[in-house]
């Protein structure tokens, strides 16, 4: 399953200019590469790839190849009953640890 993170600014944010500045900062290749190098999560900024540690950018579990990416899919909206069942299963799984 494919997922993505989003940076968004709420309409009633008290400091929207600061939020825009932060987003602009995180969109810089060197900034997002530094984040990727510290949290081991891929980023979609192609200009940052050269700045990512080769052990990370070359790890197929973090940056899957084209064949794997072609099979990825976004989460589908489920009916409420199925959402509840999935939540129960996930909660049961997580509570065992």
MARDREN-938830 format. One line per 3 residues: number of its first residue (from 1); their letters; for each residue x, y, z of N, C-alpha, C. Coordinates in nm, 4 decimals. Layout:
REM residues N
NUM> A> X:Y:Z:X:Y:Z:X:Y:Z  ...;
END
This chain:
REM residues 97
1> XXX> 0.0849:-0.1169:0.0000:0.0000:0.0000:0.0000:0.0900:0.1239:0.0000  0.0514:0.2211:-0.0736:0.1224:0.3476:-0.0862:0.0653:0.4480:0.0134  0.1531:0.5271:0.0719:0.1045:0.6352:0.1561:0.1915:0.7570:0.1301;
4> XXX> 0.1454:0.8693:0.1730:0.2232:0.9914:0.1573:0.1929:1.0835:0.2729  0.2903:1.1655:0.3036:0.2736:1.2661:0.4071:0.2370:1.3983:0.3408  0.1672:1.4820:0.4130:0.1236:1.6098:0.3598:0.1553:1.7187:0.4606;
7> XXX> 0.2048:1.8291:0.4112:0.2193:1.9484:0.4933:0.1050:2.0420:0.4555  0.0256:2.0782:0.5516:-0.0901:2.1633:0.5257:-0.0966:2.2728:0.6314  -0.1559:2.3817:0.5947:-0.1711:2.4941:0.6866:-0.3205:2.5129:0.7131;
10> XXX> -0.3644:2.4946:0.8373:-0.5065:2.5155:0.8670:-0.5484:2.6584:0.8344  -0.6718:2.6726:0.7942:-0.7220:2.8042:0.7545:-0.7126:2.9053:0.8694  -0.7199:2.8575:0.9937:-0.7145:2.9480:1.1083:-0.5788:2.9445:1.1800;
13> XXX> -0.4750:2.9037:1.1086:-0.3413:2.8974:1.1693:-0.3009:3.0357:1.2197  -0.2450:3.0440:1.3415:-0.2103:3.1752:1.3965:-0.0906:3.2413:1.3272  -0.0046:3.1621:1.2625:0.1158:3.2177:1.1986:0.1353:3.1558:1.0597;
16> XXX> 0.0466:3.1861:0.9655:0.0557:3.1216:0.8343:0.1850:3.1556:0.7591  0.2392:3.2735:0.7778:0.3651:3.3077:0.7100:0.4789:3.2185:0.7601  0.4815:3.1923:0.8898:0.5829:3.1029:0.9452:0.5631:2.9611:0.8914;
19> XXX> 0.4389:2.9188:0.8778:0.4104:2.7857:0.8237:0.4578:2.7759:0.6789  0.4319:2.8780:0.6000:0.4801:2.8801:0.4610:0.6328:2.8760:0.4576  0.6965:2.9503:0.5453:0.8433:2.9511:0.5494:0.8968:2.8123:0.5846;
22> XXX> 0.8315:2.7444:0.6790:0.8742:2.6094:0.7154:0.8587:2.5136:0.5983  0.7446:2.5205:0.5303:0.7224:2.4326:0.4155:0.8249:2.4614:0.3066  0.8505:2.5888:0.2795:0.9525:2.6246:0.1808:1.0884:2.5661:0.2199;
25> XXX> 1.1204:2.5725:0.3484:1.2463:2.5167:0.3976:1.2515:2.3650:0.3756  1.1427:2.2959:0.4091:1.1407:2.1496:0.3956:1.1415:2.1046:0.2493  1.1011:2.1906:0.1575:1.1043:2.1560:0.0160:1.2437:2.1690:-0.0443;
28> XXX> 1.3357:2.2309:0.0270:1.4730:2.2407:-0.0223:1.5344:2.1013:-0.0240  1.6058:2.0670:-0.1316:1.6656:1.9331:-0.1395:1.7535:1.8997:-0.0198  1.8358:1.9961:0.0251:1.9254:1.9645:0.1368:1.8496:1.9418:0.2669;
31> XXX> 1.7375:2.0101:0.2854:1.6591:1.9932:0.4084:1.5887:1.8584:0.4109  1.5209:1.8241:0.3012:1.4464:1.6983:0.2993:1.5417:1.5793:0.2964  1.6587:1.5949:0.2343:1.7585:1.4872:0.2357:1.8088:1.4637:0.3775;
34> XXX> 1.8312:1.5704:0.4515:1.8753:1.5556:0.5906:1.7694:1.4824:0.6733  1.6438:1.5152:0.6503:1.5362:1.4465:0.7214:1.5335:1.2984:0.6834  1.5438:1.2687:0.5550:1.5461:1.1301:0.5093:1.6624:1.0544:0.5718;
37> XXX> 1.7780:1.1170:0.5792:1.8953:1.0523:0.6376:1.8791:1.0254:0.7870  1.7927:1.1001:0.8530:1.7769:1.0797:0.9969:1.6595:0.9898:1.0328  1.5552:0.9851:0.9497:1.4373:0.9040:0.9837:1.4181:0.7837:0.8919;
40> XXX> 1.5000:0.7721:0.7860:1.4954:0.6577:0.6953:1.3609:0.6435:0.6248  1.2963:0.7554:0.5941:1.1739:0.7563:0.5146:1.2064:0.8219:0.3822  1.1602:0.7629:0.2732:1.1851:0.8187:0.1416:1.1170:0.9548:0.1281;
43> XXX> 1.1708:1.0362:0.0396:1.1038:1.1607:0.0038:1.0899:1.1635:-0.1474  1.0003:1.2452:-0.1980:0.9703:1.2486:-0.3410:1.0466:1.3576:-0.4154  1.1347:1.4278:-0.3470:1.2094:1.5364:-0.4099:1.3297:1.4774:-0.4842;
46> XXX> 1.3179:1.4641:-0.6158:1.4244:1.4016:-0.6938:1.5563:1.4772:-0.6826  1.5514:1.6079:-0.6624:1.6744:1.6861:-0.6474:1.7470:1.6504:-0.5187  1.6778:1.5894:-0.4240:1.7386:1.5525:-0.2962:1.8044:1.4152:-0.3005;
49> XXX> 1.7715:1.3332:-0.3977:1.8191:1.1946:-0.3994:1.9708:1.1855:-0.3930  2.0403:1.2704:-0.4648:2.1873:1.2677:-0.4636:2.2446:1.3027:-0.3270  2.1652:1.3688:-0.2431:2.2108:1.4103:-0.1108:2.1760:1.3087:-0.0018;
52> XXX> 2.0967:1.2088:-0.0382:2.0574:1.1052:0.0575:2.1696:1.0018:0.0649  2.1961:0.9532:0.1846:2.2960:0.8489:0.2065:2.2689:0.7338:0.1092  2.3688:0.6920:0.0305:2.3474:0.5836:-0.0662:2.2943:0.4543:-0.0036;
55> XXX> 2.3259:0.4287:0.1218:2.2721:0.3103:0.1892:2.1208:0.3208:0.2047  2.0693:0.4415:0.2124:1.9251:0.4640:0.2248:1.8611:0.4684:0.0866  1.9148:0.5509:-0.0030:1.8546:0.5628:-0.1366:1.8658:0.4331:-0.2153;
58> XXX> 1.9604:0.3479:-0.1808:1.9759:0.2197:-0.2481:1.9021:0.1048:-0.1823  1.8354:0.1328:-0.0714:1.7611:0.0295:0.0007:1.6226:0.0152:-0.0624  1.5966:-0.0994:-0.1232:1.4692:-0.1220:-0.1903:1.3483:-0.1203:-0.0984;
61> XXX> 1.3700:-0.1394:0.0316:1.2581:-0.1298:0.1263:1.2193:0.0148:0.1527  1.3114:0.1071:0.1284:1.2839:0.2495:0.1493:1.2505:0.3172:0.0170  1.3298:0.2890:-0.0843:1.3080:0.3419:-0.2187:1.2852:0.2237:-0.3135;
64> XXX> 1.1606:0.1752:-0.3236:1.1347:0.0586:-0.4085:1.1619:0.0885:-0.5559  1.1982:-0.0168:-0.6290:1.2266:0.0014:-0.7712:1.0963:0.0202:-0.8497  1.1118:0.0472:-0.9779:0.9963:0.0773:-1.0634:0.8954:-0.0364:-1.0668;
67> XXX> 0.9411:-0.1607:-1.0699:0.8491:-0.2751:-1.0742:0.7611:-0.2802:-0.9492  0.8194:-0.2539:-0.8353:0.7416:-0.2515:-0.7107:0.6474:-0.1312:-0.7099  0.6986:-0.0140:-0.7470:0.6147:0.1077:-0.7471:0.4933:0.0913:-0.8386;
70> XXX> 0.5084:0.0170:-0.9469:0.3963:-0.0037:-1.0390:0.2831:-0.0823:-0.9739  0.3140:-0.1578:-0.8690:0.2120:-0.2390:-0.8015:0.1526:-0.1696:-0.6788  0.2041:-0.0534:-0.6419:0.1540:0.0157:-0.5233:0.0157:0.0742:-0.5497;
73> XXX> -0.0617:0.0884:-0.4448:-0.1962:0.1430:-0.4567:-0.2254:0.2276:-0.3337  -0.3124:0.3248:-0.3502:-0.3543:0.4097:-0.2385:-0.4650:0.3386:-0.1609  -0.4737:0.3717:-0.0352:-0.5786:0.3137:0.0487:-0.7152:0.3526:-0.0058;
76> XXX> -0.8047:0.2564:-0.0085:-0.9400:0.2798:-0.0576:-1.0327:0.3111:0.0593  -1.1257:0.3998:0.0358:-1.2262:0.4307:0.1369:-1.3176:0.3100:0.1526  -1.3275:0.2627:0.2757:-1.4086:0.1450:0.3041:-1.5410:0.1852:0.3674;
79> XXX> -1.6412:0.1008:0.3531:-1.7656:0.1245:0.4264:-1.7367:0.1232:0.5770  -1.8180:0.1925:0.6532:-1.7969:0.2078:0.7968:-1.7791:0.0739:0.8678  -1.8573:-0.0255:0.8351:-1.8469:-0.1568:0.9000:-1.7068:-0.2161:0.8779;
82> XXX> -1.6548:-0.2068:0.7576:-1.5221:-0.2596:0.7285:-1.4129:-0.1765:0.7955  -1.4334:-0.0460:0.8053:-1.3367:0.0383:0.8768:-1.3276:-0.0036:1.0226  -1.4428:-0.0281:1.0848:-1.4445:-0.0712:1.2250:-1.3738:-0.2052:1.2426;
85> XXX> -1.4010:-0.2990:1.1521:-1.3375:-0.4306:1.1600:-1.1858:-0.4183:1.1449  -1.1430:-0.3373:1.0508:-0.9988:-0.3181:1.0318:-0.9369:-0.2554:1.1561  -1.0041:-0.1595:1.2172:-0.9537:-0.0963:1.3391:-0.9444:-0.1983:1.4518;
88> XXX> -1.0449:-0.2832:1.4655:-1.0415:-0.3867:1.5705:-0.9254:-0.4832:1.5488  -0.9061:-0.5261:1.4257:-0.7959:-0.6187:1.3960:-0.6619:-0.5520:1.4264  -0.6459:-0.4291:1.3830:-0.5209:-0.3573:1.4069:-0.4964:-0.3374:1.5556;
91> XXX> -0.5998:-0.3011:1.6292:-0.5878:-0.2807:1.7730:-0.5502:-0.4115:1.8416  -0.6114:-0.5211:1.8035:-0.5772:-0.6519:1.8606:-0.4313:-0.6844:1.8324  -0.3893:-0.6632:1.7111:-0.2500:-0.6898:1.6743:-0.1542:-0.6050:1.7561;
94> XXX> -0.1801:-0.4756:1.7657:-0.0911:-0.3838:1.8367:-0.0902:-0.4077:1.9875  -0.2004:-0.4524:2.0440:-0.2077:-0.4700:2.1887:-0.1328:-0.5961:2.2356  -0.0882:-0.6781:2.1441:-0.0116:-0.7966:2.1808:0.1331:-0.7633:2.2121;
97> X> 0.1740:-0.6410:2.1915:0.3136:-0.6025:2.2146:0.3215:-0.5177:2.3361;
END
